[in-house]
C-alpha cells in the first residue's frame, strides 16, 4: 500500500527543497565568480606602467592592440561559425518539415482489445488478475429510453383548422363538460 503524505508535510518538504536549491544556486554563483577571477588572474598579468619611458609605453600600447586584434579576429570567426551553424540547423528543420509533409499518414483503424489483453500488453507477465469491465456498467432498460423521448410536436395549423368553426367550439364545449361528469 502506498503511504499518503499530509499536506503540511508536503509543504514542509517543498519549502526545504526550495531552501536547499536556493543555497546551492547562491553557492554556484560564488563558485563561478571565483573561477572567473582565478582565470583572469592566470591569463591577464597586472599592467605595471610606473617608471616606463614614452617609447616603452608606446611599445606596450602596440602590443596590447595586437592582442586585442587577435582576440577580435577569433571572436569574429567564432561568431561566423555560430551564424553558419544556426542557418544550417534552420535549413535542416525546414527540410525535415518538407519531408514529413510528403508522406501520407495512414488512417488509424479501431482495434478491439479486451481489458485483459491491454493489461497483459502493458504489464507483461505481472498481470494475473482478470478484469471484467462490462460487469460494472449500469444496465439501462428499454422502457426508460422510450420515456425520455421528446413528444413529437404536430403541425399547429392542423389544430387551428380543426378547432375553427362550430365543430371546434362543440369539441371544446364537450371537452369542458366531460370532466365534471353527471
HELIX and SHEET records of a PDB file:
HELIX    1   1 UNK A    7  UNK A   43  1                                  37    
HELIX    2   2 UNK A   54  UNK A  102  1                                  49    
HELIX    3   3 UNK A  115  UNK A  123  1                                   9    
HELIX    4   4 UNK A  124  UNK A  126  5                                   3    
HELIX    5   5 UNK A  133  UNK A  136  5                                   4    
HELIX    6   6 UNK A  142  UNK A  147  1                                   6    
HELIX    7   7 UNK A  156  UNK A  163  1                                   8    
HELIX    8   8 UNK A  165  UNK A  178  1                                  14    
END                                                                             
